[in-house]
Amino acid sequence: MERSEQELVRRDNLTKIREMGIEPFPAATFPVTHLAKEINETAEFDEENKSTNLTEVTVAGRLMARRIMGKASFASIQDSSGRVQIYVSRDDIAPGEDKALYNTLFKKLLDLGDFIGVKGFVFKTRTGETSIHVKEFTFLGKSLRPLPTPKTDEDGNVYDKFDNPELRYRQRYVDLVVNPEVKETFIKRTRLVTAIRTFLDGMGMIEVETPILQGIHGGAAARPFATHHNTLDVPMYLRIANELYLKRLIVGGFDAVYEFSKNFRNEGMDRTHNPEFTAIEFYVAYKDYNWMMDTTEELLEYAVKTVNGGDHAKVMAGENEIDFAGPYRRLTMADAIKEYTGEDINGADEDELRAIAKRLHVGLDNTMGRGKIIDEIFGDHVEAKLIQPTFITDYPVEMSPLTKKHRSKPGLVERFELIVNGKELANSYSELNDPIDQRERFEEQVKLAKRGDDEAMPIDEDFLRALEYGMPPTAGIGFGIDRLVMLITGQSSIQEVLFFPQMRPEGVSND
């Protein structure tokens, strides 16, 4: 492996550090007392610029900048909260006759990116910058690769920054160091998940876990990742959804369950799709999709306000300001298509729908049934125009094999999707609990599969058996966590809200 000149220099420094009797990768506990942000925000000074409240602090982090001035130096340490300046005097950290700790290690062998720990007191420099006057210095870890550092031209413009998306996603560990603002996206993601969990726990729901490796891929219309179990000698699939297992728990006597699940779908990758993604699904007995719409409004308003600090439920998604405060607009799928295209799909059969699609220049193929055609029309001409949170309700029965038939509208089901900023954010049903009807729906899916629909669901005999034992009226919903994080943080790409998005292997071309 060919190494750069800087990498060779760092390895040479590593050897020299060991020759000084210092372990460059020490196994030790370092007693950190303060974070950089805490020092910068809480330090108080008297009139003589001497600290009155932070007389002793211990900080650790990466060395990110250094300015050597003979017997003293200024430097910057970056920890998980940000950066703080340090002042290092030769005679303070090496008070005896041996000055090697400063003259050799700190001045010559220390590289940017190395981990160090310092202990000292806080003061303010002549220029007014909060700093730590170092009294003790500890080497904590060697960096053998140089961090990318931005450069500034004569006009102050930053260039050569680590901002190539592909590099950032492949080397997220570097991205987080040199672009620390990226951390805020993931901090907000954690706050969002915590807020959702708090809300659902407050409703008395139980968090559960269901299998990721499944014998039958069900619960959604999607192509699965397939594998093989050697001991059992059977095909297995990574979960595309956890819906059917959560419903089994409702059958078993739980009234309200939820799960944050990792799902896997062997489909395309783009700015809103990753083959591995996170969803939250919850199911509540004795409720329907009307109750779920009300609950969804309450949940999202609470979650977004929590992430925002509790004052408002608005976020910026590109140029669009999205308001998650309820109530949201409710519009049937047929009414939405008529409003945005002028075409009436009520009662239309497959041939009539194909004619409508042709007039609207919607591309179709022979594998598409009635439901798929309607879905294509909606996707091409309506979805992207729905910016504010909108519930699209009452879907054709062909599109929803797991949903209860509408109580008053023949040919439709009690289902809604929540569309925000032109994308689906959630999908919900009054759950189908009639095992005879469910079997017929599965059989229709089998017919679609024979026509070439590789997203059609297989028959899950165990799930049908569970329904035959009886399931109460139930409402269920699934949210895409990644897309919700994108909205809340104003990101346009799903890769920005995943620590480690799926990437084509390095060295593999698109050909």
Backbone torsions as a table, in degrees:
resi	resn	phi	psi	omega
1	MET	NA	123.2	-179.9
2	GLU	-80.6	131.8	-178.1
3	ARG	-110.3	149.9	177.8
4	SER	-72.7	166.5	179.2
5	GLU	-60.6	-41.4	-179.8
6	GLN	-64.3	-38.6	178.3
7	GLU	-64.6	-39.0	178.1
8	LEU	-65.2	-40.3	178.1
9	VAL	-62.3	-41.9	-179.0
10	ARG	-65.8	-37.9	177.2
11	ARG	-68.2	-34.0	175.0
12	ASP	-65.9	-41.3	176.5
13	ASN	-62.9	-37.0	177.3
14	LEU	-57.8	-46.6	179.8
15	THR	-62.3	-42.7	-179.0
16	LYS	-66.6	-34.6	177.1
17	ILE	-63.9	-42.6	177.9
18	ARG	-64.5	-37.3	178.5
19	GLU	-64.4	-23.7	176.0
20	MET	-78.5	-5.4	-177.8
21	GLY	87.0	15.4	180.0
22	ILE	-106.4	128.6	176.9
23	GLU	-78.5	118.8	-176.7
24	PRO	-75.2	-14.4	176.4
25	PHE	-129.9	67.0	-172.2
26	PRO	-69.7	143.8	171.5
27	ALA	-95.6	96.5	-173.8
28	ALA	-154.1	154.0	171.6
29	THR	-94.0	127.7	178.6
30	PHE	-111.9	121.7	-170.4
31	PRO	-79.6	76.5	178.4
32	VAL	-66.1	133.8	178.5
33	THR	-111.3	-25.0	-175.8
34	HIS	-141.4	150.8	170.9
35	LEU	-98.4	158.4	-177.4
36	ALA	-57.3	-46.3	-178.4
37	LYS	-61.5	-40.3	179.8
38	GLU	-61.3	-42.1	179.9
39	ILE	-66.2	-46.4	-178.2
40	ASN	-64.2	-30.8	-174.9
41	GLU	-94.3	-22.3	-173.4
42	THR	-113.0	-8.2	-179.8
43	ALA	-64.9	131.3	177.4
44	GLU	-120.2	143.9	-173.9
45	PHE	-128.5	148.7	174.9
46	ASP	-87.6	-174.0	-174.7
47	GLU	-63.7	-25.3	-179.4
48	GLU	-91.9	12.1	178.5
49	ASN	63.5	31.0	174.0
50	LYS	-103.4	138.8	-177.1
51	SER	-66.0	138.8	178.0
52	THR	-109.1	-13.1	-175.3
53	ASN	-126.5	-14.0	-179.8
54	LEU	-124.1	69.1	-176.3
55	THR	-82.1	-13.8	177.6
56	GLU	-150.2	115.8	179.1
57	VAL	-132.7	150.6	175.6
58	THR	-128.1	122.1	-172.9
59	VAL	-129.8	147.0	176.2
60	ALA	-137.4	150.1	177.7
61	GLY	169.4	-168.2	179.5
62	ARG	-84.8	141.7	170.5
63	LEU	-76.4	117.7	-174.9
64	MET	-113.1	-14.3	177.6
65	ALA	-159.7	152.1	-179.6
66	ARG	-154.1	136.4	177.6
67	ARG	-132.1	107.3	-174.5
68	ILE	-91.2	131.6	-178.9
69	MET	-131.7	65.2	179.0
70	GLY	70.8	-114.2	-176.3
71	LYS	-82.6	0.5	179.4
72	ALA	-143.2	158.1	-178.2
73	SER	-148.5	151.8	167.6
74	PHE	-108.5	145.9	178.7
75	ALA	-150.0	171.6	177.0
76	SER	-126.2	135.5	174.6
77	ILE	-109.7	134.8	176.3
78	GLN	-114.0	123.6	173.6
79	ASP	-115.1	-164.8	-175.4
80	SER	-66.3	-16.7	-176.2
81	SER	-101.8	-16.3	-177.2
82	GLY	147.2	-155.7	-176.9
83	ARG	-116.1	152.0	172.6
84	VAL	-141.1	142.9	179.9
85	GLN	-82.0	144.8	174.8
86	ILE	-124.9	150.7	175.2
87	TYR	-116.6	123.7	-176.0
88	VAL	-119.4	120.9	176.7
89	SER	-107.0	136.1	-178.7
90	ARG	-54.7	-46.4	-173.9
91	ASP	-75.2	-18.1	176.7
92	ASP	-77.1	-46.5	-176.2
93	ILE	-88.1	-14.6	176.3
94	ALA	-134.9	73.0	-172.2
95	PRO	-70.3	-20.2	-179.0
96	GLY	-85.8	-163.2	-179.4
97	GLU	-74.5	-28.4	-179.6
98	ASP	-80.6	108.6	-177.2
99	LYS	-101.7	15.3	-174.6
100	ALA	-62.9	-31.8	-179.1
101	LEU	-58.3	-34.8	178.7
102	TYR	-94.9	-54.0	-172.6
103	ASN	-64.8	-35.1	-177.4
104	THR	-100.6	-56.2	-175.2
105	LEU	-70.3	-58.3	-173.2
106	PHE	-68.3	-42.0	-174.3
107	LYS	-81.3	-34.5	-169.5
108	LYS	-114.0	-39.1	-172.2
109	LEU	-98.9	-13.1	178.1
110	LEU	-78.8	131.0	179.0
111	ASP	-115.3	153.4	175.9
112	LEU	-60.6	134.4	-175.9
113	GLY	102.3	-17.3	176.9
114	ASP	-66.0	150.9	176.7
115	PHE	-93.9	131.3	177.4
116	ILE	-135.6	161.2	174.1
117	GLY	-127.2	141.8	-180.0
118	VAL	-134.5	151.9	175.2
119	LYS	-130.8	135.0	-178.9
120	GLY	-178.9	-158.2	179.3
121	PHE	-122.0	158.1	-176.2
122	VAL	-93.4	137.7	175.8
123	PHE	-145.0	175.5	178.2
124	LYS	-115.6	132.1	-179.4
125	THR	-74.5	173.7	178.7
126	ARG	-61.7	-28.7	179.4
127	THR	-86.2	1.4	175.4
128	GLY	89.3	14.8	-178.9
129	GLU	-94.0	129.7	176.7
130	THR	-64.9	130.2	-174.4
131	SER	-144.7	163.0	175.2
132	ILE	-107.3	123.0	173.3
133	HIS	-84.1	110.5	-172.1
134	VAL	-78.8	128.4	175.1
135	LYS	-107.8	-27.2	177.7
136	GLU	-135.4	142.0	-176.1
137	PHE	-130.6	134.1	-179.6
138	THR	-133.0	133.1	175.6
139	PHE	-86.2	128.7	-172.4
140	LEU	-118.8	-14.6	-179.4
141	GLY	174.6	137.1	-176.9
142	LYS	-94.1	137.7	173.0
143	SER	-100.9	118.7	-175.9
144	LEU	-93.9	-6.0	174.5
145	ARG	-121.7	137.0	177.7
146	PRO	-71.8	137.6	174.5
147	LEU	-72.9	143.9	173.0
148	PRO	-65.3	133.1	-178.4
149	THR	-121.5	132.4	178.1
150	PRO	-67.8	148.7	177.7
151	LYS	-113.8	155.0	-178.2
152	THR	-123.8	132.6	179.3
153	ASP	-83.8	-175.4	-175.7
154	GLU	-63.0	-24.5	-179.4
155	ASP	-92.5	4.2	179.2
156	GLY	86.5	8.2	180.0
157	ASN	-82.7	133.1	-179.2
158	VAL	-83.2	134.0	176.4
159	TYR	-140.4	174.5	-178.1
160	ASP	54.1	41.8	-179.7
161	LYS	-89.5	154.5	179.3
162	PHE	-79.0	76.4	-175.1
163	ASP	-127.8	10.0	174.6
164	ASN	-70.8	117.9	-174.7
165	PRO	-55.0	-43.6	-177.5
166	GLU	-62.8	-43.1	177.5
167	LEU	-64.4	-41.6	-179.1
168	ARG	-61.9	-42.9	-178.4
169	TYR	-71.9	-37.4	179.0
170	ARG	-69.9	-37.8	-176.7
171	GLN	-117.1	60.3	-177.3
172	ARG	-58.2	-31.7	179.5
173	TYR	-61.1	-34.8	176.0
174	VAL	-76.7	-41.6	179.7
175	ASP	-54.7	-44.5	-176.9
176	LEU	-68.0	-29.0	179.6
177	VAL	-77.2	-50.3	-172.8
178	VAL	-88.7	-17.2	174.6
179	ASN	-123.0	69.1	-172.6
180	PRO	-61.0	-17.2	177.9
181	GLU	-65.7	-21.1	178.2
182	VAL	-61.4	-30.7	-178.3
183	LYS	-58.2	-33.1	-175.2
184	GLU	-61.2	-34.4	177.0
185	THR	-59.9	-44.5	-176.0
186	PHE	-78.1	-27.4	172.6
187	ILE	-65.7	-41.7	177.3
188	LYS	-65.5	-35.4	176.9
189	ARG	-60.3	-45.4	179.4
190	THR	-63.3	-41.7	178.1
191	ARG	-61.7	-39.4	-179.9
192	LEU	-63.1	-49.2	-179.5
193	VAL	-61.0	-42.4	178.8
194	THR	-62.6	-40.6	-179.7
195	ALA	-65.3	-42.3	178.3
196	ILE	-63.0	-44.9	179.5
197	ARG	-61.2	-42.5	179.6
198	THR	-61.9	-43.0	-179.9
199	PHE	-62.6	-47.7	-177.1
200	LEU	-69.2	-38.9	175.8
201	ASP	-61.3	-38.4	180.0
202	GLY	-65.7	-21.7	176.7
203	MET	-87.6	0.7	179.2
204	GLY	86.5	14.4	179.1
205	MET	-78.0	156.1	179.9
206	ILE	-108.2	127.5	176.0
207	GLU	-81.7	133.0	-175.7
208	VAL	-131.8	173.7	175.0
209	GLU	-129.5	137.1	178.7
210	THR	-126.5	165.9	-172.3
211	PRO	-64.2	140.2	171.0
212	ILE	-88.7	-38.3	177.7
213	LEU	-92.3	117.7	-170.7
214	GLN	-127.9	149.7	178.0
215	GLY	-78.3	-26.1	178.3
216	ILE	-132.9	129.4	179.1
217	HIS	-87.1	112.4	-178.0
218	GLY	-142.3	176.0	177.0
219	GLY	96.8	-5.4	179.4
220	ALA	-164.1	162.2	175.0
221	ALA	-93.8	97.1	-176.5
222	ALA	-161.4	157.6	177.5
223	ARG	-88.8	129.7	-174.5
224	PRO	-91.1	165.4	164.9
225	PHE	-86.2	128.4	-177.2
226	ALA	-106.1	144.0	175.2
227	THR	-142.7	-168.2	-176.6
228	HIS	-141.3	133.7	176.0
229	HIS	-92.2	112.6	-172.8
230	ASN	-66.1	-43.5	-176.5
231	THR	-66.3	-46.4	179.5
232	LEU	-80.6	-16.7	-178.3
233	ASP	55.4	51.4	179.4
234	VAL	-136.5	152.4	173.8
235	PRO	-70.8	146.6	177.2
236	MET	-133.7	161.3	-176.5
237	TYR	-135.5	142.8	170.4
238	LEU	-73.5	143.2	-174.9
239	ARG	-57.1	130.4	170.0
240	ILE	-97.5	-20.9	176.0
241	ALA	-165.7	157.8	-180.0
242	ASN	-106.8	10.8	-171.9
243	GLU	-56.0	-50.0	-172.1
244	LEU	-67.7	-30.6	177.0
245	TYR	-73.6	-38.0	178.3
246	LEU	-66.5	-36.0	176.4
247	LYS	-66.4	-34.8	175.7
248	ARG	-58.4	-35.2	179.7
249	LEU	-71.4	-33.1	173.6
250	ILE	-64.2	-42.6	175.1
251	VAL	-57.4	-39.6	-176.9
252	GLY	-73.6	-7.2	173.9
253	GLY	118.7	-3.3	173.3
254	PHE	-78.1	134.7	-178.6
255	ASP	-87.1	-25.0	-177.1
256	ALA	-155.4	117.9	-178.6
257	VAL	-132.4	153.1	174.6
258	TYR	-145.3	159.6	178.6
259	GLU	-152.0	131.1	166.2
260	PHE	-84.8	116.7	-171.6
261	SER	-123.3	143.7	167.8
262	LYS	-87.9	120.7	178.8
263	ASN	-113.6	157.1	-174.7
264	PHE	-136.7	125.4	180.0
265	ARG	-132.4	126.6	-173.1
266	ASN	-85.9	68.8	-173.2
267	GLU	-132.8	-168.2	-175.5
268	GLY	-67.1	160.6	176.6
269	MET	-118.4	130.0	175.7
270	ASP	-153.6	-160.6	-173.5
271	ARG	-70.5	-14.7	179.0
272	THR	-122.8	5.2	-178.2
273	HIS	-131.2	132.0	171.6
274	ASN	-130.0	140.3	-176.7
275	PRO	-61.3	-24.4	173.6
276	GLU	-113.8	124.5	-177.0
277	PHE	-144.6	166.8	-177.3
278	THR	-111.2	135.8	177.1
279	ALA	-132.3	157.5	169.1
280	ILE	-119.6	125.1	175.3
281	GLU	-123.2	140.5	173.1
282	PHE	-142.2	150.0	-173.8
283	TYR	-133.7	133.6	-175.5
284	VAL	-131.3	124.1	-179.5
285	ALA	-71.6	150.8	175.3
286	TYR	67.1	26.0	176.4
287	LYS	-128.5	165.3	177.2
288	ASP	-130.5	-175.3	-173.7
289	TYR	-69.9	-22.6	175.2
290	ASN	-67.2	-43.7	175.4
291	TRP	-61.4	-38.9	-177.5
292	MET	-67.5	-32.9	176.0
293	MET	-63.6	-44.7	177.4
294	ASP	-60.6	-43.9	-178.1
295	THR	-66.6	-38.0	179.3
296	THR	-62.4	-42.8	177.0
297	GLU	-59.4	-45.5	-179.0
298	GLU	-65.2	-43.4	-178.5
299	LEU	-62.7	-50.1	-175.9
300	LEU	-67.8	-38.9	177.0
301	GLU	-61.2	-44.3	179.2
302	TYR	-63.1	-46.6	-175.5
303	ALA	-64.7	-45.0	-178.3
304	VAL	-68.0	-40.2	176.6
305	LYS	-61.9	-39.2	179.4
306	THR	-63.1	-45.5	179.0
307	VAL	-63.7	-37.4	-179.0
308	ASN	-78.4	-4.7	-178.4
309	GLY	99.4	8.1	172.1
310	GLY	92.7	0.4	-174.0
311	ASP	-98.6	-27.0	-178.2
312	HIS	-156.6	164.2	-178.4
313	ALA	-114.3	29.5	-178.7
314	LYS	-104.7	144.3	175.8
315	VAL	-137.9	157.2	176.2
316	MET	-101.4	124.4	175.8
317	ALA	-117.2	95.0	-171.8
318	GLY	64.4	-123.2	178.7
319	GLU	-90.3	-2.5	-175.2
320	ASN	-99.5	128.1	171.6
321	GLU	-90.0	119.1	-178.0
322	ILE	-102.5	129.6	179.6
323	ASP	-109.1	112.1	-178.6
324	PHE	-88.5	3.9	175.4
325	ALA	-72.9	132.0	-179.3
326	GLY	-76.3	170.9	0.4
327	PRO	-83.4	158.1	178.3
328	TYR	-99.2	154.8	176.9
329	ARG	-64.7	142.8	178.1
330	ARG	-122.7	127.1	-171.6
331	LEU	-145.2	128.5	177.8
332	THR	-68.5	157.2	180.0
333	MET	-61.5	-43.4	180.0
334	ALA	-62.8	-42.8	179.2
335	ASP	-66.1	-36.4	179.2
336	ALA	-65.0	-44.2	179.2
337	ILE	-64.3	-40.9	179.7
338	LYS	-66.5	-39.4	-178.2
339	GLU	-64.4	-39.1	-172.9
340	TYR	-99.0	-12.6	179.3
341	THR	-124.6	-20.2	-175.4
342	GLY	83.3	-0.8	-177.8
343	GLU	-96.0	137.5	179.6
344	ASP	-101.6	113.6	-178.6
345	ILE	-96.8	-2.5	-178.9
346	ASN	-59.2	123.5	177.2
347	GLY	76.2	-0.2	-177.4
348	ALA	-72.2	135.6	175.9
349	ASP	-86.2	-176.7	-174.1
350	GLU	-62.6	-41.8	-179.5
351	ASP	-64.3	-41.4	178.8
352	GLU	-65.8	-37.7	178.4
353	LEU	-66.5	-38.2	177.2
354	ARG	-63.0	-36.1	178.0
355	ALA	-67.2	-42.0	177.5
356	ILE	-61.7	-46.2	-179.8
357	ALA	-59.9	-38.7	178.8
358	LYS	-63.3	-42.3	178.5
359	ARG	-63.0	-31.4	-178.4
360	LEU	-92.0	3.9	179.4
361	HIS	60.0	40.9	176.4
362	VAL	-94.3	124.5	-179.1
363	GLY	-73.8	129.6	180.0
364	LEU	-128.8	165.7	170.1
365	ASP	-136.1	172.2	-172.8
366	ASN	-70.2	-14.8	179.9
367	THR	-77.9	-14.5	-172.6
368	MET	-82.2	127.3	173.5
369	GLY	-90.4	-171.9	-175.6
370	ARG	-56.8	-48.3	-177.8
371	GLY	-63.2	-41.8	-179.3
372	LYS	-64.5	-36.6	179.4
373	ILE	-64.2	-46.0	178.4
374	ILE	-60.3	-41.8	179.5
375	ASP	-61.3	-39.9	179.2
376	GLU	-66.7	-41.6	178.0
377	ILE	-61.5	-46.8	179.7
378	PHE	-61.8	-44.9	-178.3
379	GLY	-64.6	-36.2	-177.3
380	ASP	-79.1	-32.7	-168.2
381	HIS	-121.5	-8.2	-174.7
382	VAL	-124.0	-50.5	-167.3
383	GLU	-52.3	-48.2	-175.5
384	ALA	-65.5	-16.5	-178.2
385	LYS	-89.8	-5.8	-179.1
386	LEU	-93.3	99.0	-174.0
387	ILE	-93.1	-56.1	177.5
388	GLN	-72.6	152.2	-178.7
389	PRO	-50.6	123.7	-176.6
390	THR	-136.7	129.7	173.8
391	PHE	-88.2	116.8	171.8
392	ILE	-94.6	121.0	-169.4
393	THR	-119.3	167.9	168.2
394	ASP	59.7	73.3	-177.7
395	TYR	-86.3	156.5	173.3
396	PRO	-61.7	145.7	-176.3
397	VAL	-60.8	-29.5	-178.2
398	GLU	-66.3	-22.5	-177.4
399	MET	-87.7	-6.8	-166.3
400	SER	-140.1	77.6	-174.1
401	PRO	-71.6	-7.7	-178.6
402	LEU	-114.1	14.5	-170.6
403	THR	-113.9	142.5	178.9
404	LYS	-66.7	138.5	176.9
405	LYS	-62.1	147.6	-176.8
406	HIS	-63.6	137.8	-175.6
407	ARG	-69.6	-18.7	-177.3
408	SER	-137.3	-1.4	-177.4
409	LYS	-124.6	98.9	-179.2
410	PRO	-57.5	140.4	178.0
411	GLY	86.3	-4.7	-179.8
412	LEU	-117.7	167.4	176.7
413	VAL	-125.7	162.5	-179.5
414	GLU	-89.1	85.1	-176.5
415	ARG	-138.1	149.2	169.3
416	PHE	-139.7	152.5	167.3
417	GLU	-118.5	140.2	174.9
418	LEU	-94.9	119.0	178.9
419	ILE	-107.2	128.3	179.3
420	VAL	-136.7	130.6	179.0
421	ASN	54.2	36.8	174.6
422	GLY	80.1	11.6	-179.1
423	LYS	-135.4	147.6	174.6
424	GLU	-67.9	131.7	179.0
425	LEU	-112.7	-30.2	-178.0
426	ALA	-150.5	155.5	179.9
427	ASN	-136.2	131.5	-172.4
428	SER	-144.3	149.6	178.2
429	TYR	-134.7	157.8	148.0
430	SER	-79.9	112.8	-166.6
431	GLU	-69.1	139.6	176.9
432	LEU	-71.3	120.5	-179.9
433	ASN	-120.7	10.5	175.5
434	ASP	-92.2	108.9	-175.3
435	PRO	-65.5	-29.1	179.0
436	ILE	-70.2	-46.5	176.8
437	ASP	-63.0	-41.2	-178.8
438	GLN	-61.7	-40.9	178.5
439	ARG	-62.1	-41.6	179.2
440	GLU	-63.0	-38.4	178.7
441	ARG	-65.3	-43.4	177.4
442	PHE	-60.0	-40.8	-179.5
443	GLU	-64.7	-34.4	174.7
444	GLU	-65.3	-36.1	177.4
445	GLN	-64.2	-37.7	177.9
446	VAL	-62.0	-40.7	178.0
447	LYS	-62.2	-40.2	178.6
448	LEU	-65.1	-38.2	178.2
449	ALA	-62.1	-39.1	179.5
450	LYS	-67.4	-25.1	176.9
451	ARG	-79.7	-8.1	177.8
452	GLY	113.2	4.9	179.3
453	ASP	-79.6	102.9	-176.2
454	ASP	-80.1	2.4	175.3
455	GLU	-102.3	-1.6	-178.5
456	ALA	-66.9	148.5	-176.9
457	MET	-83.0	142.7	172.4
458	PRO	-81.0	167.9	176.6
459	ILE	-79.0	127.3	177.3
460	ASP	-105.1	97.0	-175.4
461	GLU	-65.2	-35.3	179.5
462	ASP	-67.1	-38.4	177.8
463	PHE	-64.8	-40.8	177.2
464	LEU	-62.3	-39.5	177.9
465	ARG	-62.5	-40.4	178.0
466	ALA	-60.6	-44.9	179.4
467	LEU	-62.1	-33.1	-179.7
468	GLU	-66.8	-22.8	173.1
469	TYR	-76.4	-14.0	175.5
470	GLY	106.5	125.1	173.7
471	MET	-126.2	132.1	-179.5
472	PRO	-69.8	166.1	172.3
473	PRO	-52.4	133.3	-171.6
474	THR	-144.1	142.3	171.4
475	ALA	-110.2	138.2	178.8
476	GLY	-136.5	156.5	-179.7
477	ILE	-151.7	151.6	173.0
478	GLY	-131.1	131.3	177.1
479	PHE	-111.0	143.5	168.8
480	GLY	-87.0	108.1	-177.6
481	ILE	-64.1	-41.4	-176.7
482	ASP	-61.7	-44.1	179.8
483	ARG	-67.3	-35.6	177.8
484	LEU	-65.6	-40.6	176.6
485	VAL	-63.1	-39.9	177.1
486	MET	-56.6	-45.2	-179.6
487	LEU	-63.7	-47.0	-174.4
488	ILE	-67.9	-31.9	-177.3
489	THR	-99.4	0.1	176.8
490	GLY	72.8	26.4	-179.8
491	GLN	-93.7	144.0	-178.7
492	SER	-100.5	-4.5	-178.4
493	SER	-129.7	135.6	179.4
494	ILE	-64.3	-25.7	179.2
495	GLN	-63.1	-24.4	-179.1
496	GLU	-74.9	-17.3	-177.1
497	VAL	-111.1	7.1	174.8
498	LEU	-113.1	129.2	178.9
499	PHE	-56.8	-46.4	-175.0
500	PHE	-132.2	78.8	-179.9
501	PRO	-66.7	156.3	178.6
502	GLN	-67.5	132.7	-179.5
503	MET	-131.5	153.7	172.7
504	ARG	-63.9	135.9	-179.5
505	PRO	-54.5	142.4	179.3
506	GLU	-61.2	138.1	-179.9
507	GLY	87.9	-6.3	179.2
508	VAL	-98.9	123.5	-177.5
509	SER	-85.2	171.2	178.1
510	ASN	-78.4	-10.5	-176.6
511	ASP	-75.0	NA	NA
